[in-house]
Amino acid sequence: MSFGPPPSIYTQSALTAEQQQGRRRRKRLLGGLSVVLALALSVGGWLVLRSGDDPGPDDPKAVAATGGGRLDVRETVEKRPANQRGVMGFRFSADDMAPGERHEMPGTWATDKILARGINRTLIGFGIGKDVAVGDEEWKLRLDGPICAVTRDVTGENRTAVLSRESEDAAALCNQVVFVDLDDGKKVWQREAPVSKLGTGKGSPKESGGSQDTPGVALTHGTVAVTWGGGTDAFAMDTGKPRWSVESDSADKCEHHGAVGGTGLVVRLQCWTGDTYDSLTYKVRGLDPETGATRWTYKLDAGIQDVRVLSTEPAVLAVAAADIGITHILALDEKGKHRTTITLAKDAYVAECAGETDLLATGDCPTVVVGDGQVFLTTSEQGDTIHNYNWIVGFDLKTGRTTEKFESGRNALLHPLRMSGGKLLALRDSSDHITPMGLVSLDPRTGEETTYLYFDLPTEGWTLTSTELADIVVESGRIFFAAKSASAPDNGDGSKSWVWLTVGIEPDAARKR
């Protein structure tokens, strides 16, 4: 699996018989998905009956943008397509991976015409509506070194930011900020961000013989913000020029350890009151995106093991009060004052965030969604491996009380994905793969569930529905399932493997009326 230059006509003609057979398999599966879906619908048509009466536009791609203009973080509102039958409209796979071969794939972003992925040190963009492999990309942007931090946020003009290392050297500093246009793959600008050693201020860790503090990147109105341990620096979206810089107060020994953007900007701070991890405490700080001035600071109690930022406006935090994952959800008011605490009963809810060993993403908690004055979580699975079920439960951010509950039904699980206006988009994942999967809209005000797409995936794509193993992105009437890494099994015979990396489902345009 090569991520170098696209293959020439000579390398294409030298494809092995195994590779050619893999490409034929891909084409057959794209055509054969309708057979799988037809079988599923013959015994699982109940999903259509629960779809509600939400009328949609004739164009399944139609979306309405909210949240402002081109320099704001995109908040698209999906519309129910005219035809809810989902078909495979995109697939990215590799059929030449050697035994034990592995590639990191940080970052998945979609526009109305491009699916973009990060792979090692390269950003690639594929045209949607195709069955593709490496070499079929619409554009490719080679970075100075491996990608070391990403954000899921995209601007109103389809741009995003990543951090990369300054070279291919594994010890190279993660200090290159790249702002890229996802539609054409052009680098809008690239700048160097500061680095520090354990929050001690600007300076190269190499010079002091230490390791670099973990950086992070976030987008908010007109601003790309980079946390680098000793502080946070902001760059103008249009030009890349520095906007402001905030450094840690050396007296409080706090590291700027990750930021979350969107409609606001909140930075997470790790503070050391001693020399051991037992002395670690946390703060979260709301910053003015225009100036970097502190709007408010909220200090968490001693003993907290971790804190993540689920939302910036309103500020909502996920807190781990013990070594058992997220235990509480804290809601703050506009001044950063405590508003309410939601205590999660042990083993009752699924509140998962990306691990600290992953690329730092302070707001990457894919099983929790905030919107419409509520926070939505899933309950733990009930039943056995196949005949299982769960609920999505809403909690009011003002009172902490439960609001609406949405039941998955037997042989299925519901997973919250993101807000779409005042409604929650969720994946209805099939356990038996007889009942179809579905992209559904849940209305917290009425309790109504509306089906946007129903579909199934061949066996090779089932693992891509796991939020632990894959990114799930809904954009412009489509849902994408994208592996966070590419790994080939070692079968012991030296044979190469065919691995699915990304699948996209879209409305069946052929059945529109």
C-alpha positions in Angstrom: 0.0 0.0 0.0 1.9 3.0 -1.3 1.2 6.7 -0.5 3.9 8.0 -2.9 3.3 9.4 -6.4 0.3 8.0 -8.3 1.1 4.9 -10.4 2.3 5.4 -13.9 0.9 3.5 -16.9 3.9 1.1 -16.6 3.2 0.2 -12.9 -0.5 -0.1 -13.7 0.2 -2.6 -16.4 2.3 -4.6 -14.0 -0.5 -5.2 -11.5 -0.4 -8.7 -10.1 -3.3 -11.1 -10.9 -4.2 -10.8 -7.2 -4.6 -7.1 -7.3 -6.7 -7.2 -10.5 -8.9 -9.8 -8.9 -9.3 -7.6 -5.8 -10.4 -4.7 -8.1 -13.0 -7.0 -9.7 -14.3 -8.0 -6.3 -14.7 -4.3 -5.4 -16.8 -3.7 -8.6 -18.9 -6.8 -8.0 -19.7 -5.8 -4.4 -20.7 -2.3 -5.4 -23.2 -3.8 -7.8 -24.2 -6.6 -5.4 -25.1 -4.4 -2.4 -28.6 -4.0 -3.7 -29.1 -7.7 -3.5 -28.0 -7.7 0.2 -30.3 -4.8 0.9 -33.3 -6.3 -0.9 -32.9 -9.4 1.3 -32.7 -7.3 4.4 -35.8 -5.4 3.5 -37.8 -8.5 2.8 -37.6 -9.4 6.6 -36.9 -6.0 8.1 -39.2 -3.5 6.5 -40.4 -2.3 9.9 -37.8 0.4 9.8 -39.6 2.2 7.0 -42.8 2.2 8.9 -41.2 4.1 11.8 -39.9 6.8 9.5 -42.4 9.5 10.3 -43.8 12.1 8.0 -41.0 14.6 7.8 -41.1 15.9 4.2 -37.7 16.4 2.4 -36.6 18.2 -0.7 -36.2 16.5 -4.0 -32.5 17.0 -3.9 -30.9 14.5 -1.4 -27.8 16.7 -1.1 -29.7 19.7 0.1 -28.4 21.2 3.3 -29.0 24.4 5.1 -26.0 26.1 6.7 -26.4 27.6 10.2 -23.9 29.4 12.4 -22.8 32.2 10.1 -20.5 32.6 7.2 -17.4 31.2 5.5 -15.1 31.8 8.5 -17.4 30.1 11.0 -17.2 26.4 11.9 -19.7 24.6 9.6 -22.9 23.4 11.3 -24.9 21.9 8.4 -28.6 20.9 8.8 -29.4 17.7 6.9 -32.7 17.3 5.1 -34.5 14.1 4.7 -33.9 12.8 1.2 -36.8 12.1 -1.2 -35.7 8.5 -1.3 -34.6 6.8 1.9 -33.2 3.7 0.3 -29.4 3.9 0.9 -26.9 2.5 -1.5 -23.1 2.4 -1.5 -22.0 5.6 -3.2 -18.3 5.5 -2.3 -15.6 3.0 -1.2 -11.9 3.4 -0.5 -10.1 0.1 -0.1 -6.6 -1.4 -0.6 -6.0 -4.9 -2.0 -2.2 -4.9 -1.8 -1.4 -4.7 1.9 1.5 -6.9 3.0 1.2 -9.0 6.2 1.5 -6.9 9.3 1.5 -3.6 7.3 -0.1 -0.7 9.2 -0.8 2.9 8.4 -2.3 5.6 10.6 -5.3 7.4 9.1 -5.9 10.5 11.3 -8.8 12.7 10.2 -11.9 12.3 8.0 -13.7 15.2 6.4 -16.5 15.4 3.8 -17.9 18.1 1.5 -20.6 17.8 -1.1 -18.1 16.4 -3.6 -15.0 15.2 -1.7 -14.2 12.7 1.0 -10.8 13.6 2.5 -8.6 11.4 4.6 -5.3 11.8 6.4 -2.8 8.9 5.8 0.5 9.0 7.6 2.0 12.3 6.2 -0.4 12.8 3.4 -3.8 14.4 3.0 -5.8 12.9 0.1 -9.2 13.8 -1.4 -11.4 11.3 -3.4 -14.3 12.2 -5.6 -17.6 10.9 -4.1 -19.5 8.4 -6.2 -16.5 6.2 -7.0 -14.9 2.9 -6.0 -11.3 4.0 -5.3 -7.9 2.9 -4.2 -4.6 4.7 -3.6 -3.7 6.4 -6.9 -7.4 7.3 -7.7 -7.4 10.5 -5.6 -8.7 13.8 -7.0 -5.9 15.6 -5.1 -3.0 14.7 -2.8 -1.1 17.0 -0.4 2.2 15.8 0.9 3.1 17.3 4.3 6.6 17.8 5.8 6.1 14.9 8.2 3.4 12.7 9.8 0.1 14.2 10.9 0.3 14.7 14.6 -3.0 16.5 15.5 -6.3 17.0 13.8 -9.7 18.6 14.4 -13.1 17.4 13.1 -14.2 21.0 12.5 -14.6 22.3 9.0 -15.3 26.0 8.0 -18.2 27.3 6.0 -16.0 27.2 2.9 -14.8 23.7 3.4 -11.4 24.3 5.0 -9.8 22.6 8.0 -6.4 22.6 9.8 -4.0 19.8 10.8 -0.6 19.7 12.6 2.3 17.8 11.2 5.8 17.1 12.2 8.6 19.2 10.6 10.2 16.1 9.0 9.8 12.3 8.6 12.1 11.8 11.6 10.1 10.1 14.4 11.6 12.5 16.9 10.8 15.6 14.8 8.8 18.4 16.4 5.0 18.6 15.9 5.1 22.3 15.0 3.7 22.8 11.5 0.2 24.2 11.2 -1.4 23.6 7.8 -4.7 25.1 6.7 -6.1 23.3 3.7 -9.0 23.6 1.3 -10.8 20.2 1.2 -12.5 20.8 -2.2 -9.3 21.2 -4.2 -6.5 20.1 -1.7 -4.7 23.4 -2.0 -2.6 24.5 1.0 -4.1 27.8 2.0 -1.1 28.5 4.3 1.4 26.9 6.5 3.0 28.3 9.7 5.3 27.2 12.4 3.7 26.9 15.9 5.7 27.3 19.2 6.7 24.2 21.2 7.6 23.7 24.8 8.8 21.1 27.2 6.2 20.3 29.8 4.6 23.8 29.8 7.8 25.7 30.6 7.4 28.3 27.9 8.5 28.7 24.3 11.7 26.8 23.4 12.8 23.6 21.6 12.6 20.5 23.8 15.6 19.2 21.8 17.8 22.0 23.1 16.8 21.1 26.7 17.0 17.4 26.2 13.3 16.8 26.9 10.2 15.7 25.0 7.7 18.0 23.4 4.5 18.9 25.2 1.5 17.4 23.3 -0.1 20.0 20.9 -3.7 20.3 19.8 -5.6 22.3 17.1 -9.1 23.8 17.1 -11.1 26.1 14.8 -13.4 28.9 15.9 -14.7 32.1 14.1 -11.8 33.4 11.9 -9.2 31.7 14.0 -7.0 28.6 14.0 -5.9 28.0 17.6 -3.0 25.8 18.5 -2.2 24.6 22.1 1.5 23.8 22.6 1.9 23.2 26.3 3.3 26.5 27.4 0.4 28.4 25.9 -2.0 28.9 23.0 -1.3 30.7 19.7 -3.9 31.8 17.2 -3.6 32.3 13.5 -6.0 34.2 11.1 -7.9 31.8 8.9 -7.5 33.8 5.7 -3.9 34.7 5.9 -2.2 32.5 8.6 -0.9 35.7 10.2 -0.5 35.5 14.0 -3.6 36.9 15.8 -2.6 36.6 19.4 -0.5 34.5 21.8 -1.2 33.5 25.4 1.5 31.9 27.6 1.0 29.9 30.8 1.7 31.6 34.1 4.9 29.9 35.2 3.8 30.3 38.8 0.8 27.9 38.4 2.7 25.3 36.5 -0.2 24.7 34.1 0.1 23.2 30.6 -2.3 24.2 27.8 -3.2 20.7 26.9 -5.8 20.8 24.1 -8.5 23.1 22.9 -12.1 22.8 21.5 -13.6 25.3 19.1 -16.9 25.7 17.3 -19.0 28.7 18.3 -16.5 29.5 21.1 -13.0 28.5 22.3 -12.2 26.6 25.4 -8.7 25.4 26.4 -8.0 22.6 28.8 -5.1 23.1 31.3 -3.2 20.5 33.2 -1.7 21.9 36.4 1.0 20.4 38.6 1.0 21.2 42.3 3.8 18.6 42.9 6.1 16.2 41.1 3.8 13.2 40.8 0.6 12.4 38.9 -1.3 12.5 42.2 -0.7 16.2 42.2 -2.3 16.8 38.8 -5.3 19.0 38.7 -7.3 20.5 35.8 -8.8 23.8 34.7 -10.8 24.8 31.7 -10.6 28.3 30.4 -12.9 30.2 27.9 -10.9 32.5 25.6 -12.0 35.3 23.4 -11.3 34.1 19.8 -10.6 37.6 18.7 -8.0 38.6 21.3 -7.1 35.5 23.4 -8.3 37.3 26.5 -9.6 35.1 29.3 -13.4 35.2 29.6 -13.6 32.8 32.5 -11.8 30.0 34.2 -13.3 26.9 35.9 -11.2 24.9 38.3 -12.0 21.3 38.8 -11.7 19.6 42.2 -8.5 17.7 43.1 -8.6 14.0 42.4 -10.2 14.4 39.0 -8.5 11.9 36.6 -9.4 13.5 33.3 -11.7 16.2 31.8 -12.9 16.6 28.2 -14.8 19.5 26.6 -18.0 18.4 24.9 -19.2 21.8 23.9 -17.9 25.4 24.1 -21.2 27.5 24.0 -22.6 26.3 26.2 -19.6 24.9 28.0 -20.2 21.3 28.8 -17.5 19.0 30.3 -17.1 15.3 30.6 -15.3 14.4 33.8 -13.6 11.2 35.1 -13.6 11.2 38.9 -12.0 7.8 39.0 -10.2 5.3 36.9 -13.4 4.0 35.3 -14.0 6.4 32.5 -16.4 9.3 32.4 -18.4 9.6 35.6 -20.0 13.0 35.5 -21.2 15.6 33.0 -20.8 19.2 34.1 -22.7 22.1 32.5 -21.4 25.7 33.0 -23.2 29.0 32.3 -22.0 31.7 30.0 -19.7 33.1 32.7 -18.1 29.7 33.3 -19.9 29.2 36.6 -21.2 25.7 37.5 -24.8 25.2 36.5 -25.5 21.5 37.0 -23.9 18.1 37.5 -25.2 15.0 35.8 -23.9 11.8 37.6 -23.6 8.8 35.4 -24.4 5.6 37.3 -21.6 3.0 37.0 -22.0 0.8 33.9 -25.3 2.4 33.0 -24.2 4.7 30.2 -21.6 4.7 27.5 -19.5 7.9 27.6 -16.3 7.3 25.7 -13.6 9.7 24.6 -10.4 9.2 22.5 -7.6 7.9 24.7 -4.6 10.1 25.7 -2.4 7.8 23.5 -4.3 8.9 20.4 -3.8 12.2 18.7 -4.8 14.7 21.2 -8.4 15.7 20.6 -9.8 17.2 23.8 -13.3 17.3 22.3 -13.3 13.9 20.6 -16.0 12.0 22.5 -18.0 10.3 19.8 -20.6 8.7 22.0 -21.8 11.9 23.6 -23.5 14.8 21.7 -24.6 18.2 23.0 -27.4 20.3 21.5 -30.8 21.9 22.0 -30.0 22.6 25.7 -29.3 18.9 26.4 -26.6 16.3 26.4 -27.3 12.9 24.8 -25.8 9.6 25.8 -26.4 6.0 25.1 -27.2 3.4 27.7 -25.1 0.3 28.0 -26.1 -2.7 25.9 -28.9 -4.9 27.2 -29.5 -8.5 26.1 -27.0 -10.8 24.5 -24.5 -10.4 21.6 -27.1 -10.6 18.8 -30.5 -9.9 20.5 -29.3 -6.7 22.1 -30.8 -3.2 22.5 -30.2 0.2 24.1 -31.5 3.7 24.5 -30.3 7.2 23.8 -31.2 9.4 26.8 -31.3 13.2 26.9 -30.4 15.2 30.0 -31.4 18.8 30.5 -28.4 21.0 31.0 -30.2 23.4 33.3 -31.7 20.8 35.7 -29.7 17.6 35.0 -33.0 15.7 34.7 -33.6 13.2 32.0 -35.8 14.3 29.1 -36.6 12.2 26.1 -35.6 8.6 25.7 -35.2 6.9 22.3 -35.4 3.1 22.2 -33.4 1.1 19.6 -35.6 -1.9 19.5 -34.4 -5.5 19.6 -31.4 -6.6 17.5 -30.2 -3.1 17.1 -28.2 -0.4 18.8 -28.6 3.4 18.6 -25.5 5.6 18.5 -25.7 9.5 18.6 -23.6 11.1 15.8 -24.2 14.9 15.8 -26.8 17.6 16.0 -28.6 18.8 12.8 -30.3 22.0 13.8 -32.5 21.1 16.8 -32.5 17.4 16.0 -30.1 14.6 16.8 -28.7 12.4 14.0 -28.1 8.8 15.1 -26.9 5.5 13.6 -29.3 2.6 14.1 -26.8 -0.3 13.9 -28.1 -3.7 13.1 -27.0 -6.6 15.3 -28.4 -9.4 13.2 -27.7 -7.8 9.8 -31.2 -8.9 8.7 -32.8 -5.8 9.9 -31.3 -2.9 8.0 -29.1 -0.3 9.5 -30.4 3.3 9.4 -29.4 6.9 9.6 -32.2 8.5 11.7 -33.2 11.9 13.0 -34.4 12.1 16.6 -36.5 15.0 17.7 -35.9 15.8 21.4 -39.1 18.0 21.5 -41.6 15.4 20.2 -39.8 12.1 20.7 -40.3 11.3 17.0 -37.8 9.2 15.0 -37.5 9.9 11.3 -35.5 7.6 9.0 -33.2 9.5 6.6 -31.5 6.4 5.1 -31.8 2.6 5.5 -29.1 0.4 4.3 -26.8 -2.6 5.0 -23.1 -3.2 4.6 -21.4 -6.4 3.4 -19.4 -8.3 6.1 -16.1 -6.5 5.2 -17.6 -3.1 6.3 -19.2 -4.2 9.6 -16.2 -3.2 11.8 -16.4 0.4 10.3 -19.5 1.1 12.4 -17.5 1.0 15.6 -16.8 4.5 17.0 -13.7 3.1 18.6 -12.2 1.9 15.3 -13.7 4.4 12.8 -14.8 7.9 12.3 -18.5 8.3 11.3 -19.3 11.5 9.4 -22.7 12.7 8.1 -22.5 15.4 5.5 -24.5 16.5 2.5 -27.0 13.7 2.6 -24.4 10.9 3.0 -23.0 8.9 5.9 -19.3 7.8 5.8 -17.6 5.1 7.9 -13.8 5.5 7.9 -11.2 3.4 9.6 -8.8 5.2 11.9 -5.9 3.0 10.8 -5.2 0.5 8.1 -3.9 -2.9 9.3 -3.3 -6.0 7.3 -3.5 -9.4 9.1 -0.6 -11.8 8.9 -2.1 -15.1 7.7 1.2 -16.9 7.9 1.4 -17.6 4.2 2.8 -14.2 3.0 -0.3 -13.4 1.1 -1.5 -9.8 0.6 -4.8 -8.6 2.1 -7.7 -6.6 0.8 -8.9 -4.1 3.4 -11.9 -1.8 3.5 -10.9 1.7 4.6 -13.9 3.9 4.0 -17.5 3.4 2.9 -20.0 6.0 2.0 -23.8 5.5 1.8 -26.1 7.9 -0.1 -29.7 8.0 -1.3 -30.5 5.8 -4.3 -30.9 8.5 -7.0 -32.2 5.9 -9.5 -35.4 5.4 -7.4 -36.2 9.1 -7.1 -39.6 10.2 -8.4 
